[in-house]
């Protein structure tokens, strides 16, 4: 009887010992008590950068992002040079716009509220134009429940706790306040504070909101409280830039101007024309007829589409059929059509690195109008007479018209050369130009390059109100 | 000593050893962190370093089999491309670059249409297309998408067998075909491997103002030029399409050109 128990017990004990030894050996070699079967995950397709995300990193960006911790006169701009912050704050703001579009509780104030809140600790994100709510809804992937907001011009985000904050929306003359909104990413208070400290250390220029200036009450109403001025910085380095028309277009037009016989074009001009047609129309280039006007404007035309390259290098497009008059369609589709035209036009550049940002969206009765401006080194590059370089009108079906001044922009600062230093003190600039703040209307003030007949451009101080007031920057005194 | 007494002593010793080992194992089992807690902890550490995780941390282990390099044969693909219009070339690493002629213009190119064009093209290539899986899509511009296909051997990726192509309004713009010949030399299923959790915690730190989002983590095999061998690796893909590879044997990063 005993033998019957002892031997099986001995076998069981030996087996258990072996098994437990295996577990311990396995644990010390693989970190697991029992071996795990190797099973890899299912194949998944990753949308690394979606089209919507691409748009928020390229064409659809705010005009300006400013931040302060409420400490008096210290306002810093999040510039495109801090690309990761700029882009992420903007994306987080778009997410926030999606969040608040679902909120049904909000407070309504008049413009004074914006004045009262400007300077409080937080971000101000400015579109730089009244962005129609349809467009905002599209980029934020939301449906707006606040029927009162027709457009958004600026967004103020004031973090109040670790992941919540108050959000103010400036829509024409009204201000909408959303309380205790969930903030994500770089909008959260602790991240906001650390970014502010980092930018404060790195920024060359310190700005001041105009409502922080003692005499603001005197010109309140004419000048936006969040317009930024420079008080202290009298020696700031800003490089010069080179702005020229696309080489292909300017060379073609130049050679066309000196062409002796328009009925017998030289091989050089023929080659240029062929290259432009191929870039614009691809395999359909043969469909387009070439027409050269008396003034040597070059036109490509099929039955309905008419592209003209003017003697100054600008390009216009007109759709000749009236069939578009039916319906303007969705704004998203109209914008996609606009981008398609924009990339066709910019494909004429040999450089392809010129930064174009959407700077106006307008809803017309039968169409949408989108305007774009060039940027270089975080500063806008604008035309002397108007802010936007490219204007495209489109419906959900097609582009109706386009007017484009196309430029290749590059750094004109010479290597190892001393950089140009400028005195940015705004009140000095104004007084040297005999301008009193009380006498002007200003929505914003900023540094920009203005394209004139020169190719190399120096920075200017811009006062944007009903029009643009351009003030040349003075070089810093030694 | 009689045999009965010896047997009793052996049983007693085995009992003591087993009780001790059982206690130790129970202690180890309960001290092992729960996987979900571990992943939550990793996610928090990464978030603290401004690295966002936009994908699941794989719960599976990296493949442990050993595969070795064998000769790469591009003849079938090159013969196929010779029959097509367009320009192609093969570099010293065996990467084939092909630029097809423009035959059609897609005025309203959507992502779906572009994916269809890419899939159709891959299907026609004489390289065992059915094993190539669409891995990632990147919007490279307006009406411009970049597709990446990677070879899947059973359940493991061979990262050096891939097809990359850009599709735009003018159809397929450029195709890169990379091949790698290999043979499986050993299947070591109980080989010690480094978990992706360890790699994420030790290999990812904040770099200046760059805000990283991890879009994809998976495992497979990668040819390492430095050692001229195929390594078992974890792959981590960023939101800009950049890929980093880490040896799943020792956790070191494999730097590629």
Boltz contact constraints between the chains, C-beta under 6 A:
constraints:
  - contact:
      token1: [A, 13]
      token2: [B, 14]
      max_distance: 6.0
  - contact:
      token1: [A, 16]
      token2: [B, 18]
      max_distance: 6.0
  - contact:
      token1: [A, 17]
      token2: [B, 14]
      max_distance: 6.0
  - contact:
      token1: [A, 17]
      token2: [B, 18]
      max_distance: 6.0
  - contact:
      token1: [A, 20]
      token2: [B, 21]
      max_distance: 6.0
  - contact:
      token1: [A, 23]
      token2: [B, 25]
      max_distance: 6.0
  - contact:
      token1: [A, 29]
      token2: [B, 192]
      max_distance: 6.0
  - contact:
      token1: [A, 30]
      token2: [B, 192]
      max_distance: 6.0
  - contact:
      token1: [A, 35]
      token2: [B, 190]
      max_distance: 6.0
  - contact:
      token1: [A, 36]
      token2: [B, 61]
      max_distance: 6.0
  - contact:
      token1: [A, 38]
      token2: [B, 61]
      max_distance: 6.0
  - contact:
      token1: [A, 38]
      token2: [B, 63]
      max_distance: 6.0
  - contact:
      token1: [A, 38]
      token2: [B, 189]
      max_distance: 6.0
  - contact:
      token1: [A, 39]
      token2: [B, 60]
      max_distance: 6.0
  - contact:
      token1: [A, 40]
      token2: [B, 60]
      max_distance: 6.0
  - contact:
      token1: [A, 40]
      token2: [B, 155]
      max_distance: 6.0
  - contact:
      token1: [A, 40]
      token2: [B, 156]
      max_distance: 6.0
  - contact:
      token1: [A, 41]
      token2: [B, 58]
      max_distance: 6.0
  - contact:
      token1: [A, 41]
      token2: [B, 60]
      max_distance: 6.0
  - contact:
      token1: [A, 43]
      token2: [B, 133]
      max_distance: 6.0
  - contact:
      token1: [A, 45]
      token2: [B, 134]
      max_distance: 6.0
  - contact:
      token1: [A, 46]
      token2: [B, 136]
      max_distance: 6.0
  - contact:
      token1: [A, 46]
      token2: [B, 215]
      max_distance: 6.0
  - contact:
      token1: [A, 46]
      token2: [B, 216]
      max_distance: 6.0
  - contact:
      token1: [A, 47]
      token2: [B, 137]
      max_distance: 6.0
  - contact:
      token1: [A, 48]
      token2: [B, 136]
      max_distance: 6.0
  - contact:
      token1: [A, 48]
      token2: [B, 138]
      max_distance: 6.0
  - contact:
      token1: [A, 48]
      token2: [B, 215]
      max_distance: 6.0
  - contact:
      token1: [A, 48]
      token2: [B, 241]
      max_distance: 6.0
  - contact:
      token1: [A, 49]
      token2: [B, 138]
      max_distance: 6.0
  - contact:
      token1: [A, 49]
      token2: [B, 139]
      max_distance: 6.0
  - contact:
      token1: [A, 51]
      token2: [B, 139]
      max_distance: 6.0
  - contact:
      token1: [A, 54]
      token2: [B, 139]
      max_distance: 6.0
  - contact:
      token1: [A, 82]
      token2: [B, 209]
      max_distance: 6.0
  - contact:
      token1: [A, 84]
      token2: [B, 209]
      max_distance: 6.0
  - contact:
      token1: [A, 84]
      token2: [B, 210]
      max_distance: 6.0
  - contact:
      token1: [A, 84]
      token2: [B, 211]
      max_distance: 6.0
  - contact:
      token1: [A, 85]
      token2: [B, 209]
      max_distance: 6.0
  - contact:
      token1: [A, 88]
      token2: [B, 211]
      max_distance: 6.0
  - contact:
      token1: [A, 282]
      token2: [B, 102]
      max_distance: 6.0
  - contact:
      token1: [A, 282]
      token2: [B, 105]
      max_distance: 6.0
  - contact:
      token1: [A, 282]
      token2: [B, 170]
      max_distance: 6.0
  - contact:
      token1: [A, 283]
      token2: [B, 102]
      max_distance: 6.0
  - contact:
      token1: [A, 283]
      token2: [B, 105]
      max_distance: 6.0
  - contact:
      token1: [A, 284]
      token2: [B, 105]
      max_distance: 6.0
  - contact:
      token1: [A, 339]
      token2: [B, 142]
      max_distance: 6.0
  - contact:
      token1: [A, 343]
      token2: [B, 142]
      max_distance: 6.0
